[in-house]
Amino acid sequence: GPQEPWTPYRMANAFIQAGVPREAIAIYPGLGDVGAAVLQHCPRSLIFGGTATVEQYKGNPRVQAHGPGFSKIILGDDKVDQWEKYLDIMVDSVLVNSGRGCINCSGIWVSRHARKIAEAMAERMGPVVPLPPEDPKSALAAFTVKGQADAINADIDNDLKAAGVHDMTAKFGPRLVKKERCDYLRPTVILCDSPEPAIARKEYMFPFCTVVQCPQEKMLEAIGPTLVCTAITEDARFQRALLDAVHIDRLNIGALPTIKLNWLQPHEGSIVDFLFRARAFQFDKDMMRV
């Protein structure tokens, strides 16, 4: 966004250093209207943003919009009684990279032991506090856009008013930490007694996750669109249902954190799939030099 031009600048320079011609890359600093103008005039575009951005360009054949991940971890009925064995994977999936990535876990779905799991995760993540960015132990990224952290904090507090919703990290202190030039949101673990509360399907740009209690046979219907799903189960029938689920873009079967990627398997495809057209080409080496 306009508040942080350095990331696109670094990305552009990385592409140039990798051999992409400099004239093929352009950076246009500005507010939202600049991006909208680019999308309006380009025949094919990729855009990354929130749910509102995805909805805005939904159905537009010229724009491919990438939104929130809503990534999840599912513990099958055959493994949920051993949940302590997988606690590190669950915590890392939520906390690493300050929970900022679309591949960070925002929901843990189990058929039982939901309260115990939520309590254990809160004990691990609740004590995390903001530290200076140069501190090697710093785990939280700052919110530099004025009012953004306040709005997220208020949204969560409002959702906590619903029945069957419990803030398991509340005892560790306030979620919102305000500094002179930025704000922070501390890790938050929410227990949902069922998939019904609205917060069970939400995601935020900090270490936030819900632990949702839901019967296994209803999980795939209830989880909604999911970028990355780690399913810890050896149940062959459940594995087949997961493989058949078209609303899961990247599926991990086994004890793999949602943040573990294989770069040879891009879950959203390659940029050439949408931005370019496939074309066959042959040549006679006596006619053309390469």
Backbone as CSV, one residue per row, in Angstrom:
resi,resn,N_x,N_y,N_z,CA_x,CA_y,CA_z,C_x,C_y,C_z
1,GLY,0.815,-1.198,0.000,0.000,0.000,0.000,0.852,1.252,0.000
2,PRO,0.232,2.417,-0.010,0.977,3.676,-0.067,1.806,3.936,1.180
3,GLN,1.467,3.270,2.292,2.218,3.511,3.524,3.564,2.800,3.531
4,GLU,3.746,1.818,2.670,4.957,1.005,2.741,5.450,0.694,1.332
5,PRO,6.213,1.624,0.721,6.673,1.426,-0.663,7.918,0.558,-0.780
6,TRP,8.525,0.201,0.360,9.839,-0.449,0.288,9.753,-1.898,-0.166
7,THR,8.685,-2.599,0.198,8.567,-4.001,-0.231,8.495,-4.123,-1.753
8,PRO,7.627,-3.378,-2.449,7.642,-3.475,-3.921,8.973,-3.041,-4.521
9,TYR,9.637,-2.073,-3.885,10.946,-1.636,-4.381,11.961,-2.776,-4.276
10,ARG,11.970,-3.475,-3.138,12.899,-4.599,-2.965,12.568,-5.732,-3.933
11,MET,11.268,-5.992,-4.123,10.867,-7.055,-5.052,11.299,-6.730,-6.477
12,ALA,11.113,-5.487,-6.883,11.507,-5.081,-8.232,13.003,-5.263,-8.432
13,ASN,13.784,-4.857,-7.453,15.234,-4.995,-7.567,15.671,-6.454,-7.574
14,ALA,14.964,-7.295,-6.839,15.294,-8.720,-6.847,15.055,-9.319,-8.231
15,PHE,13.936,-8.954,-8.866,13.653,-9.441,-10.216,14.710,-8.947,-11.203
16,ILE,15.090,-7.686,-11.077,16.086,-7.110,-11.992,17.428,-7.808,-11.827
17,GLN,17.834,-8.037,-10.572,19.100,-8.717,-10.320,19.061,-10.169,-10.793
18,ALA,17.858,-10.751,-10.846,17.721,-12.132,-11.320,17.732,-12.224,-12.839
19,GLY,17.717,-11.068,-13.526,17.804,-11.074,-14.977,16.592,-10.571,-15.717
20,VAL,15.524,-10.227,-15.004,14.348,-9.670,-15.677,14.700,-8.271,-16.189
21,PRO,14.418,-7.957,-17.445,14.767,-6.628,-17.977,14.149,-5.509,-17.141
22,ARG,14.936,-4.500,-16.853,14.478,-3.387,-16.023,13.235,-2.718,-16.611
23,GLU,13.172,-2.641,-17.945,12.040,-1.955,-18.573,10.734,-2.743,-18.452
24,ALA,10.807,-3.989,-17.985,9.592,-4.796,-17.831,8.901,-4.559,-16.493
25,ILE,9.529,-3.791,-15.616,8.993,-3.584,-14.267,8.792,-2.099,-14.017
26,ALA,7.659,-1.756,-13.452,7.380,-0.361,-13.099,6.705,-0.314,-11.739
27,ILE,7.053,0.691,-10.949,6.422,0.922,-9.650,5.709,2.262,-9.715
28,TYR,4.431,2.264,-9.363,3.636,3.493,-9.385,3.174,3.821,-7.967
29,PRO,3.910,4.652,-7.253,3.500,5.006,-5.889,2.207,5.817,-5.917
30,GLY,1.385,5.617,-4.916,0.153,6.396,-4.852,-0.904,5.737,-4.004
31,LEU,-2.059,6.345,-3.949,-3.175,5.829,-3.171,-3.964,4.799,-3.982
32,GLY,-5.103,4.397,-3.463,-5.877,3.337,-4.090,-6.320,3.631,-5.499
33,ASP,-6.511,4.912,-5.824,-6.982,5.247,-7.168,-5.933,4.942,-8.231
34,VAL,-4.648,4.953,-7.831,-3.585,4.617,-8.783,-3.689,3.143,-9.169
35,GLY,-3.836,2.283,-8.164,-3.978,0.861,-8.442,-5.215,0.561,-9.261
36,ALA,-6.313,1.235,-8.954,-7.553,1.024,-9.706,-7.385,1.410,-11.167
37,ALA,-6.635,2.491,-11.417,-6.409,2.934,-12.793,-5.567,1.918,-13.565
38,VAL,-4.570,1.349,-12.896,-3.738,0.331,-13.543,-4.598,-0.871,-13.935
39,LEU,-5.440,-1.320,-13.009,-6.298,-2.474,-13.292,-7.284,-2.185,-14.414
40,GLN,-7.741,-0.949,-14.491,-8.717,-0.573,-15.514,-8.117,-0.596,-16.912
41,HIS,-6.835,-0.270,-17.024,-6.223,-0.112,-18.341,-5.387,-1.316,-18.788
42,CYS,-5.104,-2.256,-17.885,-4.311,-3.422,-18.275,-5.224,-4.569,-18.715
43,PRO,-4.843,-5.281,-19.760,-5.683,-6.393,-20.230,-5.743,-7.549,-19.237
44,ARG,-4.674,-7.764,-18.470,-4.644,-8.821,-17.459,-3.915,-8.295,-16.223
45,SER,-4.472,-8.541,-15.046,-3.863,-8.041,-13.811,-4.053,-9.038,-12.674
46,LEU,-3.083,-9.041,-11.760,-3.206,-9.741,-10.483,-3.303,-8.693,-9.386
47,ILE,-4.138,-8.932,-8.394,-4.242,-8.012,-7.277,-4.365,-8.816,-5.992
48,PHE,-3.740,-8.308,-4.940,-3.781,-8.958,-3.638,-4.419,-7.999,-2.640
49,GLY,-5.354,-8.495,-1.851,-6.026,-7.633,-0.893,-6.929,-8.422,0.030
50,GLY,-7.812,-7.714,0.710,-8.730,-8.338,1.643,-9.982,-8.854,0.963
51,THR,-10.925,-9.286,1.789,-12.176,-9.838,1.267,-12.912,-8.834,0.390
52,ALA,-12.889,-7.557,0.785,-13.579,-6.524,0.004,-12.984,-6.399,-1.393
53,THR,-11.659,-6.528,-1.486,-10.996,-6.459,-2.793,-11.412,-7.631,-3.674
54,VAL,-11.451,-8.818,-3.089,-11.851,-10.005,-3.844,-13.277,-9.856,-4.360
55,GLU,-14.169,-9.366,-3.509,-15.565,-9.191,-3.914,-15.699,-8.133,-5.012
56,GLN,-14.875,-7.086,-4.921,-14.951,-5.998,-5.900,-14.646,-6.485,-7.312
57,TYR,-13.679,-7.394,-7.430,-13.260,-7.847,-8.761,-13.783,-9.240,-9.108
58,LYS,-14.674,-9.755,-8.290,-15.256,-11.069,-8.550,-16.011,-11.067,-9.878
59,GLY,-15.709,-12.037,-10.728,-16.377,-12.128,-12.019,-15.750,-11.297,-13.113
60,ASN,-14.706,-10.525,-12.796,-14.017,-9.722,-13.805,-12.966,-10.600,-14.486
61,PRO,-13.136,-10.954,-15.753,-12.211,-11.882,-16.407,-10.817,-11.304,-16.617
62,ARG,-10.668,-9.992,-16.460,-9.362,-9.354,-16.672,-8.535,-9.281,-15.399
63,VAL,-9.153,-9.584,-14.257,-8.468,-9.425,-12.974,-8.528,-10.725,-12.182
64,GLN,-7.373,-11.162,-11.719,-7.306,-12.305,-10.813,-6.992,-11.767,-9.420
65,ALA,-7.958,-11.861,-8.515,-7.813,-11.300,-7.164,-7.462,-12.397,-6.168
66,HIS,-6.459,-12.117,-5.352,-6.032,-13.045,-4.311,-6.316,-12.407,-2.959
67,GLY,-7.070,-13.096,-2.133,-7.495,-12.530,-0.858,-6.951,-13.287,0.331
68,PRO,-7.658,-13.225,1.457,-7.218,-13.895,2.685,-7.122,-15.403,2.495
69,GLY,-6.320,-16.031,3.342,-6.115,-17.469,3.197,-7.111,-18.326,3.946
70,PHE,-7.528,-17.874,5.135,-8.390,-18.687,6.000,-7.819,-20.100,6.134
71,SER,-6.498,-20.188,6.323,-5.832,-21.490,6.412,-6.147,-22.160,7.753
72,LYS,-6.186,-23.490,7.740,-6.680,-24.217,8.908,-5.888,-25.495,9.171
73,ILE,-5.982,-25.938,10.425,-5.484,-27.251,10.829,-6.675,-28.059,11.328
74,ILE,-6.803,-29.273,10.815,-7.868,-30.185,11.232,-7.230,-31.398,11.899
75,LEU,-7.696,-31.734,13.077,-7.277,-32.969,13.734,-8.405,-33.980,13.611
76,GLY,-8.120,-35.079,12.927,-9.134,-36.106,12.735,-9.486,-36.813,14.031
77,ASP,-10.616,-37.483,14.029,-11.056,-38.212,15.221,-10.022,-39.237,15.681
78,ASP,-9.240,-39.770,14.746,-8.259,-40.794,15.096,-6.990,-40.219,15.706
79,LYS,-6.812,-38.878,15.661,-5.586,-38.254,16.160,-5.827,-37.195,17.233
80,VAL,-7.054,-36.748,17.389,-7.307,-35.604,18.262,-6.988,-35.909,19.723
81,ASP,-7.079,-37.168,20.149,-6.747,-37.502,21.533,-5.250,-37.357,21.806
82,GLN,-4.455,-37.282,20.745,-3.005,-37.088,20.889,-2.607,-35.647,20.564
83,TRP,-3.500,-34.697,20.768,-3.297,-33.312,20.333,-2.016,-32.689,20.870
84,GLU,-1.589,-33.088,22.080,-0.370,-32.493,22.658,0.856,-32.758,21.785
85,LYS,0.835,-33.866,21.074,1.938,-34.222,20.183,2.088,-33.217,19.045
86,TYR,0.994,-32.528,18.706,0.989,-31.623,17.555,0.913,-30.147,17.959
87,LEU,1.113,-29.875,19.245,0.974,-28.498,19.731,1.996,-27.563,19.085
88,ASP,3.239,-27.999,18.945,4.269,-27.147,18.328,3.884,-26.763,16.903
89,ILE,3.347,-27.709,16.154,2.938,-27.439,14.772,1.824,-26.404,14.741
90,MET,0.878,-26.529,15.660,-0.236,-25.580,15.705,0.246,-24.182,16.069
91,VAL,1.108,-24.086,17.075,1.616,-22.774,17.506,2.435,-22.123,16.399
92,ASP,3.348,-22.875,15.798,4.180,-22.308,14.724,3.329,-21.836,13.550
93,SER,2.311,-22.587,13.205,1.460,-22.223,12.072,0.745,-20.902,12.305
94,VAL,0.462,-20.595,13.563,-0.219,-19.344,13.897,0.768,-18.203,14.093
95,LEU,1.880,-18.464,14.774,2.749,-17.393,15.280,3.873,-16.968,14.340
96,VAL,4.431,-17.895,13.569,5.589,-17.565,12.727,5.243,-16.439,11.748
97,ASN,6.207,-15.543,11.539,6.016,-14.389,10.649,4.901,-13.477,11.149
98,SER,4.721,-13.485,12.476,3.731,-12.629,13.134,2.314,-12.853,12.611
99,GLY,2.063,-14.039,12.076,0.716,-14.341,11.605,0.260,-13.523,10.419
100,ARG,1.193,-12.891,9.713,0.824,-11.963,8.643,0.516,-12.646,7.310
101,GLY,0.921,-13.891,7.142,0.782,-14.527,5.835,-0.566,-15.198,5.636
102,CYS,-0.968,-15.314,4.373,-2.211,-16.025,4.061,-2.079,-17.508,4.362
103,ILE,-0.848,-17.994,4.516,-0.634,-19.404,4.837,-0.557,-19.641,6.338
104,ASN,-0.587,-18.577,7.138,-0.655,-18.753,8.588,-2.022,-19.309,8.974
105,CYS,-2.036,-20.159,9.963,-3.274,-20.791,10.403,-4.141,-19.801,11.175
106,SER,-5.410,-19.730,10.812,-6.361,-18.879,11.538,-7.483,-19.692,12.174
107,GLY,-7.477,-21.013,11.988,-8.517,-21.840,12.585,-8.048,-23.261,12.819
108,ILE,-8.311,-23.776,14.006,-8.004,-25.167,14.340,-9.329,-25.859,14.630
109,TRP,-9.618,-26.905,13.886,-10.920,-27.565,13.961,-10.755,-28.969,14.542
110,VAL,-11.510,-29.244,15.597,-11.419,-30.526,16.292,-12.818,-30.967,16.715
111,SER,-12.972,-32.267,16.902,-14.278,-32.782,17.333,-14.395,-32.847,18.850
112,ARG,-13.268,-32.795,19.549,-13.256,-32.801,21.012,-11.924,-32.228,21.501
113,HIS,-11.837,-31.985,22.801,-10.651,-31.397,23.447,-10.400,-29.957,23.013
114,ALA,-11.405,-29.285,22.484,-11.194,-27.921,21.989,-10.729,-26.989,23.101
115,ARG,-11.343,-27.069,24.269,-10.953,-26.175,25.367,-9.515,-26.434,25.809
116,LYS,-9.135,-27.688,25.934,-7.769,-28.009,26.346,-6.753,-27.492,25.326
117,ILE,-7.061,-27.665,24.059,-6.154,-27.192,23.004,-6.051,-25.675,23.032
118,ALA,-7.185,-24.998,23.165,-7.180,-23.533,23.206,-6.409,-23.027,24.419
119,GLU,-6.578,-23.677,25.564,-5.848,-23.278,26.770,-4.346,-23.462,26.581
120,ALA,-3.948,-24.584,25.993,-2.523,-24.853,25.781,-1.905,-23.854,24.809
121,MET,-2.620,-23.520,23.757,-2.106,-22.546,22.795,-2.027,-21.158,23.421
122,ALA,-3.004,-20.826,24.246,-2.976,-19.532,24.929,-1.789,-19.446,25.881
123,GLU,-1.488,-20.529,26.569,-0.341,-20.537,27.479,0.966,-20.327,26.723
124,ARG,1.042,-20.830,25.504,2.259,-20.687,24.705,2.375,-19.301,24.083
125,MET,1.269,-18.760,23.579,1.329,-17.512,22.816,0.906,-16.284,23.611
126,GLY,0.096,-16.477,24.642,-0.408,-15.346,25.409,0.665,-14.448,26.007
127,PRO,1.778,-14.999,26.515,2.817,-14.152,27.116,3.629,-13.329,26.117
128,VAL,3.468,-13.558,24.823,4.257,-12.831,23.820,3.882,-11.350,23.835
129,VAL,4.904,-10.498,23.925,4.679,-9.049,23.976,5.503,-8.371,22.883
130,PRO,5.147,-7.145,22.520,5.929,-6.419,21.507,7.352,-6.153,21.985
131,LEU,8.294,-6.342,21.099,9.699,-6.052,21.360,10.229,-5.180,20.229
132,PRO,11.336,-4.480,20.448,11.917,-3.687,19.358,12.190,-4.566,18.139
133,PRO,11.973,-4.061,16.933,12.127,-4.891,15.729,13.520,-5.475,15.561
134,GLU,14.532,-4.812,16.138,15.892,-5.338,16.007,16.179,-6.453,17.014
135,ASP,15.279,-6.689,17.957,15.455,-7.746,18.950,15.256,-9.107,18.278
136,PRO,16.225,-10.020,18.382,16.084,-11.330,17.722,14.899,-12.141,18.238
137,LYS,14.377,-11.792,19.408,13.224,-12.500,19.959,11.899,-11.843,19.582
138,SER,11.968,-10.777,18.813,10.747,-10.073,18.426,9.872,-10.974,17.550
139,ALA,8.609,-11.150,17.951,7.711,-12.051,17.225,6.499,-11.344,16.646
140,LEU,6.336,-10.057,16.963,5.140,-9.340,16.532,5.493,-8.195,15.597
141,ALA,4.746,-8.077,14.511,4.916,-6.972,13.566,4.005,-5.821,13.969
142,ALA,4.471,-4.613,13.709,3.714,-3.419,14.087,2.643,-3.095,13.053
143,PHE,1.590,-2.430,13.514,0.579,-1.839,12.633,0.910,-0.360,12.505
144,THR,1.298,0.056,11.318,1.733,1.440,11.115,0.641,2.330,10.541
145,VAL,-0.468,1.738,10.091,-1.588,2.523,9.574,-2.455,2.952,10.753
146,LYS,-2.615,4.228,10.915,-3.343,4.758,12.065,-4.771,4.213,12.105
147,GLY,-5.156,3.696,13.251,-6.515,3.219,13.456,-6.765,1.780,13.056
148,GLN,-5.832,1.156,12.340,-6.067,-0.209,11.854,-6.138,-1.210,13.005
149,ALA,-5.177,-1.144,13.913,-5.177,-2.066,15.047,-6.391,-1.837,15.937
150,ASP,-6.771,-0.573,16.126,-7.958,-0.263,16.939,-9.204,-0.907,16.338
151,ALA,-9.337,-0.818,15.016,-10.516,-1.361,14.342,-10.576,-2.882,14.477
152,ILE,-9.434,-3.544,14.310,-9.394,-5.001,14.448,-9.735,-5.404,15.877
153,ASN,-9.143,-4.705,16.840,-9.397,-5.002,18.245,-10.880,-4.847,18.583
154,ALA,-11.493,-3.795,18.080,-12.915,-3.551,18.333,-13.782,-4.621,17.679
155,ASP,-13.389,-5.066,16.483,-14.150,-6.100,15.778,-14.139,-7.406,16.569
156,ILE,-12.965,-7.758,17.096,-12.865,-8.986,17.893,-13.691,-8.866,19.168
157,ASP,-13.571,-7.735,19.861,-14.341,-7.536,21.095,-15.841,-7.630,20.835
158,ASN,-16.274,-7.123,19.709,-17.696,-7.198,19.369,-18.138,-8.648,19.142
159,ASP,-17.290,-9.431,18.463,-17.623,-10.832,18.207,-17.603,-11.671,19.484
160,LEU,-16.839,-11.225,20.486,-16.766,-11.971,21.741,-18.073,-11.910,22.529
161,LYS,-18.975,-11.039,22.122,-20.271,-10.932,22.802,-21.206,-12.085,22.445
162,ALA,-20.876,-12.812,21.381,-21.736,-13.912,20.937,-21.653,-15.087,21.907
163,ALA,-22.716,-15.865,21.965,-22.741,-17.046,22.827,-21.768,-18.100,22.307
164,GLY,-21.117,-18.796,23.232,-20.218,-19.874,22.848,-18.868,-19.426,22.343
165,VAL,-18.477,-18.182,22.660,-17.187,-17.634,22.222,-16.405,-17.200,23.459
166,HIS,-15.135,-17.626,23.554,-14.352,-17.369,24.762,-12.941,-16.915,24.380
167,ASP,-12.485,-15.815,24.965,-11.124,-15.317,24.740,-10.196,-16.010,25.724
168,MET,-9.408,-16.943,25.242,-8.542,-17.735,26.112,-7.248,-17.008,26.469
169,THR,-6.942,-15.916,25.785,-5.711,-15.165,26.059,-5.974,-13.899,26.866
170,ALA,-7.207,-13.649,27.265,-7.548,-12.404,27.962,-6.759,-12.242,29.254
171,LYS,-6.478,-13.340,29.939,-5.811,-13.255,31.241,-4.354,-12.805,31.136
172,PHE,-3.810,-12.779,29.921,-2.412,-12.388,29.750,-2.241,-10.888,29.520
173,GLY,-3.326,-10.151,29.563,-3.233,-8.702,29.413,-3.961,-8.205,28.188
174,PRO,-3.958,-6.887,27.993,-4.696,-6.302,26.864,-4.138,-6.752,25.518
175,ARG,-5.039,-6.939,24.577,-4.649,-7.332,23.217,-3.987,-6.171,22.480
176,LEU,-4.552,-4.982,22.612,-4.062,-3.803,21.898,-2.989,-3.097,22.715
177,VAL,-1.831,-2.906,22.102,-0.725,-2.181,22.737,-0.389,-0.989,21.852
178,LYS,-0.568,0.200,22.385,-0.363,1.417,21.593,0.997,2.028,21.915
179,LYS,1.730,2.351,20.858,3.027,3.004,20.983,2.941,4.400,20.358
180,GLU,4.048,5.127,20.422,4.040,6.507,19.931,3.789,6.578,18.428
181,ARG,4.428,5.707,17.656,4.327,5.781,16.198,3.664,4.564,15.567
182,CYS,3.283,3.600,16.351,2.658,2.395,15.810,1.885,1.688,16.914
183,ASP,1.145,0.678,16.523,0.385,-0.131,17.478,0.707,-1.603,17.258
184,TYR,0.401,-2.402,18.272,0.594,-3.850,18.180,-0.663,-4.564,18.651
185,LEU,-0.873,-5.757,18.124,-1.910,-6.656,18.619,-1.237,-7.939,19.088
186,ARG,-1.444,-8.270,20.347,-0.816,-9.464,20.910,-1.580,-10.721,20.483
187,PRO,-0.909,-11.876,20.501,-1.554,-13.117,20.064,-2.879,-13.361,20.778
188,THR,-3.833,-13.833,20.022,-5.186,-14.049,20.540,-5.690,-15.425,20.118
189,VAL,-6.157,-16.179,21.100,-6.738,-17.502,20.855,-8.188,-17.472,21.325
190,ILE,-9.098,-17.779,20.423,-10.528,-17.748,20.708,-11.094,-19.166,20.629
191,LEU,-11.802,-19.574,21.672,-12.478,-20.869,21.678,-13.918,-20.692,21.212
192,CYS,-14.306,-21.487,20.222,-15.688,-21.473,19.723,-16.317,-22.837,20.003
193,ASP,-17.416,-22.833,20.720,-18.071,-24.090,21.070,-18.699,-24.779,19.863
194,SER,-18.848,-24.049,18.768,-19.424,-24.599,17.538,-18.956,-23.741,16.369
195,PRO,-19.229,-24.153,15.131,-18.856,-23.324,13.970,-19.784,-22.140,13.741
196,GLU,-20.835,-21.998,14.540,-21.860,-20.994,14.281,-21.400,-19.545,14.443
197,PRO,-20.622,-19.190,15.476,-20.245,-17.778,15.650,-19.490,-17.227,14.443
198,ALA,-19.713,-15.962,14.137,-19.068,-15.328,12.978,-17.553,-15.353,13.087
199,ILE,-17.034,-15.244,14.303,-15.582,-15.160,14.480,-14.889,-16.465,14.099
200,ALA,-15.631,-17.563,14.047,-15.044,-18.856,13.680,-14.538,-18.862,12.247
201,ARG,-14.977,-17.907,11.442,-14.583,-17.860,10.031,-13.820,-16.581,9.697
202,LYS,-13.163,-15.997,10.693,-12.445,-14.743,10.455,-10.935,-14.936,10.515
203,GLU,-10.248,-13.960,9.940,-8.785,-13.976,9.885,-8.287,-12.546,10.013
204,TYR,-7.176,-12.373,10.726,-6.608,-11.036,10.904,-5.097,-11.086,10.689
205,MET,-4.510,-9.893,10.495,-3.078,-9.798,10.185,-2.213,-9.742,11.444
206,PHE,-2.443,-10.688,12.343,-1.580,-10.855,13.515,-1.814,-12.276,14.020
207,PRO,-1.044,-12.751,15.001,-1.224,-14.137,15.442,-2.584,-14.338,16.122
208,PHE,-3.550,-14.692,15.327,-4.929,-14.877,15.779,-5.439,-16.220,15.283
209,CYS,-6.087,-16.972,16.144,-6.715,-18.202,15.672,-7.910,-18.551,16.546
210,THR,-8.844,-19.221,15.937,-9.968,-19.789,16.661,-9.759,-21.292,16.771
211,VAL,-10.175,-21.852,17.888,-10.214,-23.303,18.052,-11.689,-23.676,18.062
212,VAL,-12.111,-24.370,17.026,-13.537,-24.607,16.781,-13.877,-26.077,17.014
213,GLN,-14.874,-26.303,17.859,-15.329,-27.673,18.092,-16.435,-28.001,17.095
214,CYS,-16.230,-29.092,16.358,-17.171,-29.456,15.294,-17.034,-30.949,15.014
215,PRO,-18.125,-31.677,14.857,-18.018,-33.097,14.500,-17.258,-33.271,13.187
216,GLN,-16.441,-34.305,13.117,-15.620,-34.505,11.921,-16.467,-34.593,10.661
217,GLU,-17.617,-35.237,10.742,-18.438,-35.426,9.545,-19.021,-34.122,9.014
218,LYS,-18.964,-33.055,9.810,-19.494,-31.766,9.378,-18.402,-30.746,9.052
219,MET,-17.145,-31.119,9.294,-16.052,-30.148,9.157,-15.916,-29.598,7.748
220,LEU,-15.844,-30.473,6.758,-15.570,-30.013,5.398,-16.673,-29.111,4.870
221,GLU,-17.876,-29.324,5.328,-18.981,-28.466,4.925,-18.908,-27.114,5.624
222,ALA,-18.352,-27.103,6.854,-18.398,-25.903,7.686,-17.179,-24.997,7.560
223,ILE,-16.021,-25.528,7.146,-14.801,-24.716,7.209,-14.779,-23.579,6.194
224,GLY,-15.482,-23.714,5.095,-15.490,-22.658,4.092,-14.219,-22.647,3.261
225,PRO,-14.046,-21.630,2.398,-12.854,-21.541,1.545,-11.577,-21.566,2.372
226,THR,-10.619,-22.385,1.949,-9.396,-22.600,2.721,-8.204,-22.651,1.775
227,LEU,-7.257,-21.741,1.980,-6.069,-21.729,1.133,-5.175,-22.920,1.443
228,VAL,-4.815,-23.093,2.717,-3.987,-24.223,3.143,-4.726,-24.973,4.244
229,CYS,-4.820,-26.276,4.095,-5.421,-27.115,5.129,-4.440,-28.217,5.491
230,THR,-4.025,-28.237,6.748,-3.245,-29.352,7.267,-4.202,-30.283,7.990
231,ALA,-4.347,-31.484,7.492,-5.248,-32.467,8.091,-4.414,-33.582,8.706
232,ILE,-4.459,-33.674,10.019,-3.681,-34.684,10.732,-4.597,-35.873,10.988
233,THR,-4.509,-36.859,10.132,-5.382,-38.024,10.199,-4.810,-39.160,9.363
234,GLU,-5.062,-40.386,9.812,-4.730,-41.576,9.022,-5.996,-42.274,8.532
235,ASP,-7.122,-41.649,8.755,-8.414,-42.188,8.322,-8.513,-42.080,6.796
236,ALA,-8.435,-43.213,6.114,-8.403,-43.214,4.644,-9.666,-42.602,4.045
237,ARG,-10.793,-42.844,4.671,-12.049,-42.295,4.151,-12.070,-40.772,4.278
238,PHE,-11.593,-40.277,5.416,-11.535,-38.831,5.625,-10.502,-38.204,4.692
239,GLN,-9.385,-38.881,4.498,-8.370,-38.387,3.565,-8.943,-38.245,2.160
240,ARG,-9.731,-39.206,1.725,-10.327,-39.143,0.388,-11.292,-37.976,0.293
241,ALA,-12.069,-37.735,1.337,-12.988,-36.595,1.335,-12.219,-35.279,1.265
242,LEU,-11.092,-35.211,1.946,-10.252,-34.012,1.896,-9.681,-33.808,0.496
243,LEU,-9.231,-34.882,-0.123,-8.692,-34.792,-1.480,-9.752,-34.336,-2.478
244,ASP,-10.991,-34.696,-2.222,-12.084,-34.332,-3.128,-12.634,-32.931,-2.867
245,ALA,-12.220,-32.299,-1.774,-12.774,-30.992,-1.393,-12.210,-29.897,-2.297
246,VAL,-13.048,-29.313,-3.126,-12.590,-28.316,-4.096,-12.383,-26.941,-3.462
247,HIS,-12.809,-26.732,-2.220,-12.622,-25.432,-1.576,-11.330,-25.375,-0.773
248,ILE,-10.496,-26.405,-0.878,-9.161,-26.406,-0.271,-8.143,-26.297,-1.398
249,ASP,-7.338,-25.232,-1.376,-6.384,-25.005,-2.465,-5.078,-25.762,-2.272
250,ARG,-4.633,-25.867,-1.038,-3.375,-26.565,-0.756,-3.627,-27.515,0.410
251,LEU,-3.422,-28.785,0.195,-3.742,-29.793,1.205,-2.480,-30.478,1.702
252,ASN,-2.314,-30.478,3.016,-1.252,-31.234,3.672,-1.903,-32.364,4.462
253,ILE,-1.551,-33.585,4.172,-2.011,-34.717,4.972,-0.863,-35.120,5.884
254,GLY,-1.057,-34.965,7.180,-0.010,-35.298,8.129,0.405,-34.099,8.957
255,ALA,1.390,-34.314,9.813,1.824,-33.298,10.769,2.756,-32.282,10.102
256,LEU,2.195,-31.475,9.214,2.950,-30.443,8.504,2.359,-29.082,8.845
257,PRO,3.176,-28.115,9.262,2.634,-26.782,9.534,2.082,-26.152,8.261
258,THR,1.082,-25.321,8.402,0.484,-24.680,7.223,1.478,-23.787,6.504
259,ILE,2.514,-23.339,7.217,3.491,-22.414,6.635,4.578,-23.130,5.846
260,LYS,4.578,-24.457,5.849,5.593,-25.211,5.108,5.165,-25.322,3.653
261,LEU,5.969,-24.757,2.753,5.632,-24.731,1.333,6.654,-25.492,0.508
262,ASN,6.187,-26.027,-0.588,7.061,-26.570,-1.617,6.955,-25.614,-2.796
263,TRP,8.020,-24.880,-3.081,7.949,-23.833,-4.104,7.745,-24.389,-5.507
264,LEU,7.899,-25.714,-5.665,7.610,-26.332,-6.959,6.122,-26.647,-7.102
265,GLN,5.357,-26.376,-6.033,3.911,-26.609,-6.057,3.181,-25.325,-5.659
266,PRO,3.167,-24.322,-6.519,2.477,-23.069,-6.169,0.979,-23.291,-6.030
267,HIS,0.447,-23.000,-4.835,-0.961,-23.315,-4.583,-1.906,-22.400,-5.346
268,GLU,-1.427,-21.262,-5.791,-2.271,-20.369,-6.590,-1.812,-20.331,-8.043
269,GLY,-1.054,-21.346,-8.438,-0.585,-21.418,-9.808,0.607,-20.511,-10.062
270,SER,1.052,-20.491,-11.283,2.150,-19.622,-11.700,1.572,-18.358,-12.332
271,ILE,2.303,-17.251,-12.234,1.785,-16.000,-12.804,1.586,-16.115,-14.311
272,VAL,2.327,-17.016,-14.955,2.162,-17.147,-16.404,0.832,-17.813,-16.757
273,ASP,0.242,-18.527,-15.802,-1.024,-19.202,-16.094,-2.111,-18.210,-16.471
274,PHE,-2.108,-17.038,-15.839,-3.161,-16.052,-16.078,-2.680,-14.877,-16.920
275,LEU,-1.460,-14.429,-16.667,-0.982,-13.212,-17.328,-0.517,-13.452,-18.758
276,PHE,-0.212,-14.682,-19.103,0.308,-14.982,-20.434,-0.537,-16.060,-21.112
277,ARG,-0.383,-16.183,-22.412,-1.081,-17.195,-23.190,-0.094,-18.262,-23.643
278,ALA,-0.479,-19.521,-23.466,0.385,-20.618,-23.898,0.546,-20.587,-25.417
279,ARG,1.769,-20.825,-25.881,2.038,-20.756,-27.314,3.094,-21.795,-27.683
280,ALA,2.886,-22.510,-28.775,3.861,-23.483,-29.249,4.830,-22.809,-30.213
281,PHE,6.093,-23.231,-30.186,7.087,-22.603,-31.053,8.141,-23.637,-31.439
282,GLN,8.422,-23.731,-32.725,9.497,-24.570,-33.228,10.313,-23.756,-34.227
283,PHE,11.554,-24.129,-34.399,12.359,-23.416,-35.388,13.404,-24.365,-35.982
284,ASP,13.811,-24.016,-37.176,14.874,-24.727,-37.875,16.175,-24.004,-37.544
285,LYS,17.108,-24.716,-36.938,18.346,-24.073,-36.502,19.158,-23.533,-37.671
286,ASP,18.899,-24.025,-38.895,19.592,-23.480,-40.059,18.987,-22.158,-40.506
287,MET,17.761,-21.894,-40.091,17.059,-20.668,-40.463,17.153,-19.579,-39.393
288,MET,17.316,-20.007,-38.147,17.249,-19.040,-37.048,18.318,-19.355,-36.017
289,ARG,19.010,-18.335,-35.609,20.023,-18.499,-34.577,19.462,-18.049,-33.225
290,VAL,19.828,-18.805,-32.204,19.381,-18.441,-30.855,20.589,-18.381,-29.933
